[in-house]
């Protein structure tokens, strides 16, 4: 049975998923967390953390 991993912004994640759908859901959650974190950092200190909501992080789901 195939296993899947996520490569998020060029870094391979440790978690292994049993299905492609589970990996896809996790990757979409990571994208949402990326945007939420960017918004929070920009609100807390806008001079140090500029956040552009139009920039999407890159991810890839690979079969292990």
Helices and strands as residue ranges (DSSP letters): E 4-8, E 11-12, H 20-44, E 59-63
